[in-house]
Amino acid sequence: MTMILGVYGSMTIVLGPKSSIVFQPSPVFVQSVKVENLKANPGPGPILYGTYRYPPLDVVTTWGESINVSLPSGSYKEWKYYLNCGSSINISYHVSSKSSSVFLIIAEGDVSLTRWLEDPTEPNTTLSWNVIHGTGMITQDIFWSSSYYVALGNLDEDVEVALNLSIRASLHNTTNAFYKCDLANGPCSLNLLFSDGSAAVLVTPGPQQNASNEWYVKLSYGPRWVTYIFGIGGLTLLVFGAFNFLNKLQCAHEDRAGVRSEGTERQRAPLLPHKDDDLSSWGSSYESLPQDEKDLGFLPGGPIDGKTLVDGETSNNTRHLCAICFDAPRDCFFLPCGHCVACFACGTRIAEAAGTCPVCRRNMKKVRKIFTV
């Protein structure tokens, strides 16, 4: 769509007499060229030719035009011509007032003319810059095919200027054209050949007496829709393929990251301490004693000092005695497991000797004493 609306969009062209301009768009994107004359002039009009290839610039013609103009102070006047490479302009002038000076310039394109209008006294903005007075002549050769302006500018008092233009124009050869259409009969449309790369050549007639010698032509291009349809479809597939590839790449990266994390967890699993699922061991109160006493079955025959309970003692007294010595009350608990099964003296000996809780076998960090008030 950028090609349709941008590079190959419609445009309006202003042509002078004896002009020859070639349009050769890419046949891949453009199917036809349509030309329409926007300003009907009396007499013959521009002619659109179709050639199989780019036509050579081997036709030379000479034509002239006389211009008489009155220039008020602070005004300018311009005339536009399309000239091909190899052309030349010869201008003879006569200024009515010998005391007045007038600027006579030849500018290439709209940009050069605009720069000159911003500062008429700057000589480096145009192809040819001259301050004329009286009678004289200037000559300028053309090295690039483009639109050129011949302009007069007056900064002094009102003055009349007479110009005689003699132009030696190089034109494209249309002898072998396969298509010819006169715009005086209406719009012309030329279908471009896809394989040969044909060209459209627009030629204007010579200057006419008592008539305007400027033609305003609208040029538009017909797109080759097959190219755009296949192009948009191919671009869509390319974008879809790119997104699919990036999606697979992301999934593969996530899978590799998952495998590495699982391997790390398996390697670290033996190093992690086993958590006690017994909720009763989280506290440090006497409520954990029943579970603690069940876990003390590893003690053979009772306490390590060989002492046994006297027959007739109540089980309530046993629950509050140290499971190691059975002499002192249970007045300490282990950190971080929180088991309370020994007195402070026995707990301190266990922490210094084994360093593990006799109930859950977890490493002990500290032994805390329980103070009663």
C-alpha positions as a Markdown table, in Angstrom:
| # | Residue | x | y | z |
|---|---|---|---|---|
| 1 | Met | 0.0 | 0.0 | 0.0 |
| 2 | Thr | 3.0 | 2.3 | 0.5 |
| 3 | Met | 3.9 | 1.8 | -3.1 |
| 4 | Ile | 0.4 | 2.6 | -4.2 |
| 5 | Leu | -0.1 | 5.8 | -2.2 |
| 6 | Gly | 3.5 | 6.9 | -2.0 |
| 7 | Val | 6.0 | 6.2 | -4.7 |
| 8 | Tyr | 3.4 | 5.5 | -7.3 |
| 9 | Gly | 0.7 | 8.0 | -6.3 |
| 10 | Ser | -1.0 | 10.4 | -8.6 |
| 11 | Met | 0.7 | 13.8 | -9.4 |
| 12 | Thr | 0.1 | 16.9 | -11.5 |
| 13 | Ile | 2.7 | 18.0 | -14.0 |
| 14 | Val | 3.1 | 21.3 | -15.7 |
| 15 | Leu | 4.7 | 21.1 | -19.2 |
| 16 | Gly | 5.7 | 23.7 | -21.6 |
| 17 | Pro | 5.9 | 23.5 | -25.4 |
| 18 | Lys | 8.1 | 20.9 | -27.1 |
| 19 | Ser | 8.5 | 18.9 | -23.9 |
| 20 | Ser | 9.3 | 15.1 | -23.8 |
| 21 | Ile | 9.1 | 13.2 | -20.5 |
| 22 | Val | 9.3 | 9.5 | -19.9 |
| 23 | Phe | 7.5 | 7.5 | -17.2 |
| 24 | Gln | 8.9 | 4.0 | -16.6 |
| 25 | Pro | 7.5 | 2.6 | -13.3 |
| 26 | Ser | 8.3 | -0.9 | -12.2 |
| 27 | Pro | 6.0 | -3.3 | -14.0 |
| 28 | Val | 6.0 | -5.6 | -11.0 |
| 29 | Phe | 4.0 | -3.0 | -9.0 |
| 30 | Val | 2.3 | -1.0 | -11.7 |
| 31 | Gln | 0.0 | -2.4 | -14.4 |
| 32 | Ser | -1.1 | 0.8 | -16.2 |
| 33 | Val | -0.4 | 4.5 | -16.6 |
| 34 | Lys | -3.2 | 7.0 | -17.0 |
| 35 | Val | -2.7 | 10.5 | -18.2 |
| 36 | Glu | -5.4 | 13.2 | -18.2 |
| 37 | Asn | -5.2 | 16.8 | -19.5 |
| 38 | Leu | -6.6 | 19.1 | -16.8 |
| 39 | Lys | -6.6 | 22.3 | -18.8 |
| 40 | Ala | -8.0 | 22.1 | -22.3 |
| 41 | Asn | -6.1 | 24.5 | -24.7 |
| 42 | Pro | -7.2 | 25.3 | -28.2 |
| 43 | Gly | -5.2 | 23.5 | -30.9 |
| 44 | Pro | -3.3 | 20.2 | -30.6 |
| 45 | Gly | -2.7 | 18.7 | -27.1 |
| 46 | Pro | -0.1 | 16.4 | -25.5 |
| 47 | Ile | 0.3 | 12.9 | -26.9 |
| 48 | Leu | 1.0 | 9.8 | -24.9 |
| 49 | Tyr | 3.2 | 7.1 | -26.5 |
| 50 | Gly | 4.0 | 3.6 | -25.4 |
| 51 | Thr | 7.4 | 2.1 | -26.2 |
| 52 | Tyr | 8.9 | -1.4 | -25.5 |
| 53 | Arg | 12.0 | 0.1 | -23.8 |
| 54 | Tyr | 13.4 | 3.4 | -22.6 |
| 55 | Pro | 13.5 | 5.6 | -25.8 |
| 56 | Pro | 16.8 | 7.3 | -26.6 |
| 57 | Leu | 17.3 | 11.1 | -26.6 |
| 58 | Asp | 18.3 | 11.5 | -30.2 |
| 59 | Val | 15.7 | 13.9 | -31.6 |
| 60 | Val | 16.8 | 17.6 | -31.6 |
| 61 | Thr | 14.5 | 20.5 | -32.3 |
| 62 | Thr | 14.7 | 24.2 | -31.9 |
| 63 | Trp | 11.8 | 26.5 | -31.0 |
| 64 | Gly | 11.4 | 30.1 | -29.8 |
| 65 | Glu | 9.1 | 32.3 | -27.9 |
| 66 | Ser | 8.7 | 36.1 | -27.4 |
| 67 | Ile | 7.6 | 37.4 | -24.0 |
| 68 | Asn | 6.8 | 41.0 | -23.1 |
| 69 | Val | 6.0 | 41.7 | -19.5 |
| 70 | Ser | 5.5 | 44.7 | -17.2 |
| 71 | Leu | 7.1 | 44.3 | -13.7 |
| 72 | Pro | 5.9 | 46.5 | -10.9 |
| 73 | Ser | 8.3 | 47.2 | -8.1 |
| 74 | Gly | 8.8 | 44.3 | -5.7 |
| 75 | Ser | 7.2 | 41.7 | -8.1 |
| 76 | Tyr | 8.4 | 38.7 | -10.1 |
| 77 | Lys | 7.3 | 36.6 | -13.0 |
| 78 | Glu | 8.3 | 33.0 | -14.0 |
| 79 | Trp | 7.8 | 30.6 | -16.9 |
| 80 | Lys | 8.2 | 26.8 | -16.5 |
| 81 | Tyr | 9.7 | 24.4 | -19.1 |
| 82 | Tyr | 10.7 | 20.8 | -19.0 |
| 83 | Leu | 14.1 | 20.2 | -20.6 |
| 84 | Asn | 16.0 | 17.1 | -21.1 |
| 85 | Cys | 19.8 | 16.6 | -20.8 |
| 86 | Gly | 21.6 | 18.1 | -23.8 |
| 87 | Ser | 19.2 | 21.0 | -24.3 |
| 88 | Ser | 20.2 | 24.6 | -24.1 |
| 89 | Ile | 18.5 | 28.0 | -23.5 |
| 90 | Asn | 19.4 | 31.3 | -25.2 |
| 91 | Ile | 17.7 | 34.4 | -23.9 |
| 92 | Ser | 17.9 | 37.9 | -25.5 |
| 93 | Tyr | 16.5 | 40.6 | -23.3 |
| 94 | His | 15.7 | 44.4 | -23.4 |
| 95 | Val | 14.9 | 46.5 | -20.3 |
| 96 | Ser | 12.9 | 49.6 | -21.1 |
| 97 | Ser | 14.6 | 51.8 | -18.4 |
| 98 | Lys | 18.3 | 52.0 | -18.6 |
| 99 | Ser | 18.5 | 53.1 | -14.9 |
| 100 | Ser | 16.6 | 50.1 | -13.6 |
| 101 | Ser | 18.2 | 46.7 | -12.9 |
| 102 | Val | 16.2 | 43.5 | -13.1 |
| 103 | Phe | 17.1 | 40.0 | -12.0 |
| 104 | Leu | 17.0 | 37.3 | -14.7 |
| 105 | Ile | 17.5 | 33.7 | -13.4 |
| 106 | Ile | 17.2 | 30.1 | -14.6 |
| 107 | Ala | 16.3 | 27.8 | -11.7 |
| 108 | Glu | 16.2 | 24.0 | -11.6 |
| 109 | Gly | 13.0 | 22.8 | -9.9 |
| 110 | Asp | 10.7 | 24.3 | -7.3 |
| 111 | Val | 13.3 | 24.2 | -4.4 |
| 112 | Ser | 15.8 | 26.4 | -6.3 |
| 113 | Leu | 13.1 | 28.9 | -7.3 |
| 114 | Thr | 11.8 | 29.1 | -3.7 |
| 115 | Arg | 15.3 | 29.7 | -2.3 |
| 116 | Trp | 15.8 | 32.5 | -4.8 |
| 117 | Leu | 12.5 | 34.1 | -3.9 |
| 118 | Glu | 13.5 | 34.1 | -0.2 |
| 119 | Asp | 16.7 | 36.1 | -1.1 |
| 120 | Pro | 16.8 | 37.4 | -4.7 |
| 121 | Thr | 20.2 | 39.0 | -4.2 |
| 122 | Glu | 21.9 | 35.6 | -3.5 |
| 123 | Pro | 23.6 | 34.3 | -6.7 |
| 124 | Asn | 24.3 | 30.7 | -5.5 |
| 125 | Thr | 20.7 | 29.6 | -5.2 |
| 126 | Thr | 20.0 | 29.1 | -9.0 |
| 127 | Leu | 21.6 | 27.6 | -12.1 |
| 128 | Ser | 22.0 | 31.0 | -13.7 |
| 129 | Trp | 21.7 | 34.4 | -11.9 |
| 130 | Asn | 22.0 | 37.7 | -13.7 |
| 131 | Val | 21.4 | 41.4 | -13.1 |
| 132 | Ile | 20.3 | 42.8 | -16.4 |
| 133 | His | 19.8 | 46.3 | -17.7 |
| 134 | Gly | 19.6 | 47.7 | -21.2 |
| 135 | Thr | 20.0 | 45.0 | -23.9 |
| 136 | Gly | 21.9 | 41.7 | -23.8 |
| 137 | Met | 21.9 | 37.9 | -24.0 |
| 138 | Ile | 22.6 | 34.9 | -21.8 |
| 139 | Thr | 23.0 | 31.2 | -22.6 |
| 140 | Gln | 22.7 | 28.2 | -20.4 |
| 141 | Asp | 23.3 | 24.5 | -21.1 |
| 142 | Ile | 21.2 | 21.8 | -19.5 |
| 143 | Phe | 22.9 | 18.8 | -17.9 |
| 144 | Trp | 20.0 | 17.1 | -16.1 |
| 145 | Ser | 16.5 | 16.3 | -17.3 |
| 146 | Ser | 14.2 | 18.3 | -15.1 |
| 147 | Ser | 11.8 | 21.2 | -14.8 |
| 148 | Tyr | 13.4 | 24.6 | -15.2 |
| 149 | Tyr | 12.1 | 28.1 | -14.4 |
| 150 | Val | 13.0 | 31.3 | -16.3 |
| 151 | Ala | 12.1 | 34.1 | -13.9 |
| 152 | Leu | 12.3 | 37.9 | -13.7 |
| 153 | Gly | 12.5 | 39.9 | -10.5 |
| 154 | Asn | 12.3 | 43.6 | -9.9 |
| 155 | Leu | 13.3 | 45.4 | -6.7 |
| 156 | Asp | 13.4 | 48.9 | -8.3 |
| 157 | Glu | 10.8 | 51.1 | -9.9 |
| 158 | Asp | 8.2 | 49.7 | -12.4 |
| 159 | Val | 9.8 | 48.5 | -15.6 |
| 160 | Glu | 9.0 | 46.7 | -18.8 |
| 161 | Val | 11.1 | 43.8 | -20.1 |
| 162 | Ala | 11.1 | 42.0 | -23.5 |
| 163 | Leu | 12.5 | 38.5 | -23.7 |
| 164 | Asn | 13.2 | 36.4 | -26.8 |
| 165 | Leu | 13.7 | 32.7 | -25.9 |
| 166 | Ser | 15.5 | 30.3 | -28.2 |
| 167 | Ile | 15.5 | 26.8 | -26.9 |
| 168 | Arg | 17.4 | 23.9 | -28.4 |
| 169 | Ala | 15.5 | 20.8 | -27.0 |
| 170 | Ser | 16.5 | 17.2 | -26.9 |
| 171 | Leu | 13.4 | 14.9 | -27.3 |
| 172 | His | 12.9 | 11.2 | -27.0 |
| 173 | Asn | 12.5 | 9.1 | -30.1 |
| 174 | Thr | 9.0 | 7.7 | -30.4 |
| 175 | Thr | 9.3 | 6.3 | -33.9 |
| 176 | Asn | 8.9 | 2.7 | -32.8 |
| 177 | Ala | 6.1 | 3.3 | -30.4 |
| 178 | Phe | 3.4 | 0.6 | -30.2 |
| 179 | Tyr | 0.8 | 2.9 | -28.6 |
| 180 | Lys | -0.3 | 6.5 | -29.3 |
| 181 | Cys | -3.1 | 8.5 | -27.8 |
| 182 | Asp | -4.0 | 12.2 | -28.1 |
| 183 | Leu | -5.1 | 13.8 | -24.8 |
| 184 | Ala | -7.2 | 16.3 | -26.7 |
| 185 | Asn | -9.7 | 13.5 | -27.2 |
| 186 | Gly | -9.8 | 12.6 | -23.5 |
| 187 | Pro | -7.8 | 10.7 | -20.9 |
| 188 | Cys | -5.4 | 8.0 | -22.1 |
| 189 | Ser | -4.4 | 4.8 | -20.4 |
| 190 | Leu | -1.4 | 2.6 | -21.3 |
| 191 | Asn | -1.1 | -1.0 | -20.0 |
| 192 | Leu | 2.5 | -1.8 | -19.2 |
| 193 | Leu | 4.0 | -5.1 | -20.4 |
| 194 | Phe | 5.1 | -7.2 | -17.4 |
| 195 | Ser | 8.1 | -8.9 | -19.0 |
| 196 | Asp | 9.5 | -6.2 | -21.3 |
| 197 | Gly | 9.4 | -3.2 | -19.0 |
| 198 | Ser | 7.7 | -0.8 | -21.4 |
| 199 | Ala | 7.8 | 3.0 | -21.0 |
| 200 | Ala | 5.3 | 5.8 | -21.3 |
| 201 | Val | 6.4 | 8.9 | -23.2 |
| 202 | Leu | 4.4 | 12.2 | -23.0 |
| 203 | Val | 5.1 | 14.7 | -25.7 |
| 204 | Thr | 3.7 | 18.3 | -25.9 |
| 205 | Pro | 3.3 | 20.2 | -29.2 |
| 206 | Gly | 5.2 | 23.4 | -30.2 |
| 207 | Pro | 4.2 | 26.9 | -29.0 |
| 208 | Gln | 0.8 | 28.2 | -30.2 |
| 209 | Gln | 0.1 | 31.8 | -31.2 |
| 210 | Asn | -2.5 | 33.6 | -29.1 |
| 211 | Ala | -2.9 | 30.6 | -26.8 |
| 212 | Ser | -1.5 | 29.3 | -23.5 |
| 213 | Asn | 1.6 | 27.3 | -23.9 |
| 214 | Glu | 1.3 | 25.5 | -20.6 |
| 215 | Trp | -0.4 | 22.1 | -20.1 |
| 216 | Tyr | -1.5 | 20.8 | -16.8 |
| 217 | Val | -1.4 | 17.0 | -16.9 |
| 218 | Lys | -2.6 | 14.6 | -14.2 |
| 219 | Leu | -0.6 | 11.3 | -14.0 |
| 220 | Ser | -1.9 | 8.3 | -12.1 |
| 221 | Tyr | -0.8 | 4.6 | -11.9 |
| 222 | Gly | -2.9 | 1.5 | -11.8 |
| 223 | Pro | -1.5 | -1.0 | -9.3 |
| 224 | Arg | -0.8 | -4.6 | -10.2 |
| 225 | Trp | -3.0 | -6.2 | -7.6 |
| 226 | Val | -1.7 | -9.7 | -8.0 |
| 227 | Thr | 1.7 | -8.5 | -6.8 |
| 228 | Tyr | 0.3 | -6.8 | -3.7 |
| 229 | Ile | -1.9 | -9.8 | -2.8 |
| 230 | Phe | 0.9 | -12.3 | -3.0 |
| 231 | Gly | 3.2 | -9.8 | -1.3 |
| 232 | Ile | 0.9 | -9.3 | 1.6 |
| 233 | Gly | 0.2 | -13.0 | 1.9 |
| 234 | Gly | 3.9 | -13.8 | 1.8 |
| 235 | Leu | 4.6 | -11.1 | 4.5 |
| 236 | Thr | 1.8 | -12.6 | 6.6 |
| 237 | Leu | 3.3 | -16.1 | 6.4 |
| 238 | Leu | 6.8 | -14.7 | 7.2 |
| 239 | Val | 5.5 | -12.9 | 10.3 |
| 240 | Phe | 3.6 | -16.0 | 11.4 |
| 241 | Gly | 6.6 | -18.2 | 10.9 |
| 242 | Ala | 8.8 | -15.8 | 12.9 |
| 243 | Phe | 6.4 | -15.7 | 15.8 |
| 244 | Asn | 6.1 | -19.5 | 15.7 |
| 245 | Phe | 9.9 | -19.9 | 15.7 |
| 246 | Leu | 10.2 | -17.5 | 18.7 |
| 247 | Asn | 7.5 | -19.3 | 20.6 |
| 248 | Lys | 9.2 | -22.7 | 20.1 |
| 249 | Leu | 12.5 | -21.1 | 21.1 |
| 250 | Gln | 11.0 | -19.7 | 24.3 |
| 251 | Cys | 9.4 | -23.1 | 25.1 |
| 252 | Ala | 12.7 | -24.9 | 24.6 |
| 253 | His | 14.4 | -22.4 | 26.9 |
| 254 | Glu | 11.8 | -22.9 | 29.6 |
| 255 | Asp | 12.2 | -26.7 | 29.3 |
| 256 | Arg | 16.0 | -26.5 | 29.7 |
| 257 | Ala | 15.5 | -24.2 | 32.7 |
| 258 | Gly | 13.1 | -26.7 | 34.3 |
| 259 | Val | 15.5 | -29.6 | 33.8 |
| 260 | Arg | 18.3 | -27.7 | 35.4 |
| 261 | Ser | 16.1 | -26.7 | 38.4 |
| 262 | Glu | 15.0 | -30.3 | 39.0 |
| 263 | Gly | 18.6 | -31.5 | 38.8 |
| 264 | Thr | 19.6 | -28.9 | 41.4 |
| 265 | Glu | 16.8 | -29.9 | 43.7 |
| 266 | Arg | 17.8 | -33.6 | 43.5 |
| 267 | Gln | 21.4 | -32.7 | 44.3 |
| 268 | Arg | 20.4 | -30.5 | 47.2 |
| 269 | Ala | 17.7 | -32.8 | 48.7 |
| 270 | Pro | 20.1 | -34.9 | 50.9 |
| 271 | Leu | 21.6 | -31.7 | 52.4 |
| 272 | Leu | 18.2 | -30.4 | 53.6 |
| 273 | Pro | 17.3 | -31.2 | 57.2 |
| 274 | His | 14.2 | -33.5 | 57.7 |
| 275 | Lys | 11.3 | -31.5 | 59.0 |
| 276 | Asp | 9.4 | -32.9 | 62.0 |
| 277 | Asp | 5.7 | -33.3 | 61.1 |
| 278 | Asp | 4.8 | -33.9 | 64.7 |
| 279 | Leu | 2.9 | -30.7 | 65.6 |
| 280 | Ser | 3.2 | -31.4 | 69.3 |
| 281 | Ser | 7.0 | -30.9 | 69.1 |
| 282 | Trp | 6.7 | -27.3 | 68.0 |
| 283 | Gly | 6.1 | -26.0 | 71.5 |
| 284 | Ser | 8.1 | -26.0 | 74.7 |
| 285 | Ser | 5.3 | -26.8 | 77.2 |
| 286 | Tyr | 4.5 | -29.9 | 79.0 |
| 287 | Glu | 1.7 | -30.8 | 76.6 |
| 288 | Ser | 4.3 | -32.5 | 74.4 |
| 289 | Leu | 5.3 | -35.0 | 77.0 |
| 290 | Pro | 3.0 | -37.9 | 76.0 |
| 291 | Gln | 4.4 | -37.9 | 72.5 |
| 292 | Asp | 8.0 | -37.5 | 73.9 |
| 293 | Glu | 7.6 | -40.4 | 76.2 |
| 294 | Lys | 6.4 | -42.7 | 73.4 |
| 295 | Asp | 9.6 | -41.7 | 71.5 |
| 296 | Leu | 11.8 | -42.6 | 74.5 |
| 297 | Gly | 11.4 | -46.3 | 73.8 |
| 298 | Phe | 15.0 | -46.3 | 72.5 |
| 299 | Leu | 16.2 | -46.0 | 76.2 |
| 300 | Pro | 16.9 | -49.6 | 77.3 |
| 301 | Gly | 15.4 | -50.5 | 80.6 |
| 302 | Gly | 14.7 | -46.9 | 81.7 |
| 303 | Pro | 17.1 | -44.2 | 82.6 |
| 304 | Ile | 20.8 | -44.3 | 81.8 |
| 305 | Asp | 21.7 | -44.5 | 85.5 |
| 306 | Gly | 19.9 | -47.8 | 86.0 |
| 307 | Lys | 17.2 | -46.3 | 88.2 |
| 308 | Thr | 13.6 | -47.6 | 87.9 |
| 309 | Leu | 10.4 | -46.3 | 89.1 |
| 310 | Val | 9.2 | -47.5 | 92.5 |
| 311 | Asp | 6.0 | -49.6 | 92.4 |
| 312 | Gly | 3.0 | -47.6 | 93.5 |
| 313 | Glu | 4.3 | -44.3 | 92.1 |
| 314 | Thr | 1.7 | -42.5 | 90.1 |
| 315 | Ser | 2.2 | -42.0 | 86.5 |
| 316 | Asn | 1.6 | -38.3 | 87.0 |
| 317 | Asn | 4.9 | -38.0 | 88.9 |
| 318 | Thr | 6.7 | -39.9 | 86.2 |
| 319 | Arg | 5.6 | -37.5 | 83.5 |
| 320 | His | 7.2 | -34.5 | 85.3 |
| 321 | Leu | 10.6 | -36.2 | 86.0 |
| 322 | Cys | 13.7 | -36.1 | 83.7 |
| 323 | Ala | 13.6 | -39.0 | 81.3 |
| 324 | Ile | 17.4 | -39.4 | 81.7 |
| 325 | Cys | 18.1 | -39.3 | 85.4 |
| 326 | Phe | 14.5 | -39.6 | 86.8 |
| 327 | Asp | 15.7 | -37.4 | 89.8 |
| 328 | Ala | 15.1 | -33.8 | 88.8 |
| 329 | Pro | 12.1 | -32.3 | 87.1 |
| 330 | Arg | 12.0 | -31.5 | 83.4 |
| 331 | Asp | 13.0 | -27.9 | 83.5 |
| 332 | Cys | 14.6 | -27.3 | 80.0 |
| 333 | Phe | 13.7 | -27.6 | 76.3 |
| 334 | Phe | 15.8 | -28.0 | 73.2 |
| 335 | Leu | 16.1 | -25.6 | 70.3 |
| 336 | Pro | 15.0 | -25.6 | 67.6 |
| 337 | Cys | 12.8 | -28.7 | 68.0 |
| 338 | Gly | 11.3 | -27.6 | 71.3 |
| 339 | His | 11.2 | -31.1 | 73.0 |
| 340 | Cys | 11.1 | -31.0 | 76.8 |
| 341 | Val | 12.2 | -34.4 | 78.2 |
| 342 | Ala | 15.1 | -33.8 | 80.5 |
| 343 | Cys | 16.4 | -31.6 | 83.3 |
| 344 | Phe | 18.7 | -28.7 | 82.6 |
| 345 | Ala | 21.8 | -30.7 | 83.7 |
| 346 | Cys | 21.1 | -33.7 | 81.6 |
| 347 | Gly | 20.1 | -31.5 | 78.6 |
| 348 | Thr | 23.4 | -29.7 | 78.9 |
| 349 | Arg | 25.4 | -32.9 | 78.9 |
| 350 | Ile | 23.4 | -34.2 | 75.8 |
| 351 | Ala | 24.1 | -31.0 | 73.9 |
| 352 | Glu | 27.8 | -31.1 | 74.7 |
| 353 | Ala | 28.1 | -34.8 | 74.0 |
| 354 | Ala | 25.8 | -35.9 | 71.1 |
| 355 | Gly | 24.4 | -32.5 | 70.1 |
| 356 | Thr | 21.2 | -34.1 | 68.9 |
| 357 | Cys | 17.8 | -34.4 | 70.4 |
| 358 | Pro | 17.1 | -37.9 | 71.8 |
| 359 | Val | 13.5 | -37.7 | 70.6 |
| 360 | Cys | 13.7 | -36.5 | 67.0 |
| 361 | Arg | 17.5 | -36.7 | 66.4 |
| 362 | Arg | 17.6 | -33.2 | 65.1 |
| 363 | Asn | 20.7 | -31.1 | 65.7 |
| 364 | Met | 20.4 | -29.0 | 68.8 |
| 365 | Lys | 21.5 | -25.4 | 68.8 |
| 366 | Lys | 20.7 | -24.4 | 72.3 |
| 367 | Val | 19.3 | -25.7 | 75.6 |
| 368 | Arg | 16.9 | -23.3 | 77.4 |
| 369 | Lys | 16.1 | -23.6 | 81.1 |
| 370 | Ile | 12.5 | -23.3 | 82.3 |
| 371 | Phe | 12.1 | -21.1 | 85.4 |
| 372 | Thr | 9.1 | -21.6 | 87.6 |
| 373 | Val | 7.8 | -18.8 | 89.8 |
